[in-house]
Amino acid sequence: MSRSLKIGVIAGEVSGDLLGGDLIAALKAMHAGPIELVGVGGDALTEEGLESLFDYSDLSIMGFTQVLARLPLLIRRIRQTADALIAARPDVLIIIDSPDFTHRVAKRVKKALPDLSVIDYVCPSVWAWKEYRARDMLAYVDHVLAVLPFEPAAMERLGGPPTTFVGHRLSEEPGVLAARRHTALPEEGAPPTILLLPGSRAGEINSLAPIFRDVASIYAERNAMPRFVLPTVTRREEMVRAAIADWPVKPEVVVGDAAKWEAFSAAHAAVAASGTVVLELALSGIPVISAYKADFIGRFMLKKITIWSASLPNLIADRPLVPEYFDDTMRAGALARWMELLTRDTPQRKTMLDGFDEVFAKMHTEVPPGRRAAEVTLQVLEDRNAL
């Protein structure tokens, strides 16, 4: 395997860029020849030698109205990326998450280069809604690299492309591993530390902040004053501080990844917006309640979801571990009482933590995810006689 490889790669957001960086770094360690990159990505892929076709922040669009407003730009970027990849004629194309963008590019490229192998890193949530998408992927995806352990079986059941579970970056995240070493309750009489995580999107923060305000107030009224910590990202700090300005019980706001992981290591329980952060908490061994308040469009989409839970730890364990509250079912009093159960030595806390240990065991792989993804990529290339 000494010949040069040209790899097309598309990552539409930070998480995908990090996955791509890990994969390419592992490929360089395993492949004797030079590797050339072409496509779209961020800092991690740039460090591996990619000159991105454009600033991938153009693709960081959230919400139906934002998509409509920037639709002409998105269409132009799809065409630009596909045309560049077709002209470059890479040995393999790796698309990473962001399916609304990456899959549209892959379809165009595969149509022009039908012999090109296409690998999709991060399985789309076809197991949650629009299951027909799995079979549709056969037309333009040759192999899927899954980050959740139940996804290969789901893709097989749905008739999708061959799928390999390669592991998840979170199972190797130093902040997660550090937090797992600090799961004991505080000493008798010492106040617990409770995380409030209303999300990183403006809509999530605006909808969940009033609920979390009442949760903190009710808990503080019924118990010795705890330490509430609210981690956030730099771009949302001003919004978060404005949202908590009138809270009678104010949390400590911490900003940035380092401060977040430090808060995780000190935490005894959390209430969080439904999403990846719930999985982060589960892997970190922090009992959590999941909360979600949808807008009009979100409620419409929820009706199309077919899975029994929206919480990834529940799906991975295949049983209820994390309590979930949505929209009109959400009551601050119920969440506050759950916090009481989770910040004491109770059967509910023990059951959740035992389940989280199982989730971590299922998510952890002996081979690092980036290396396993690189192994599968090289195997796909060998099968296509591209090496």
Disulfide bonds with the S-S distance in Angstrom:
none
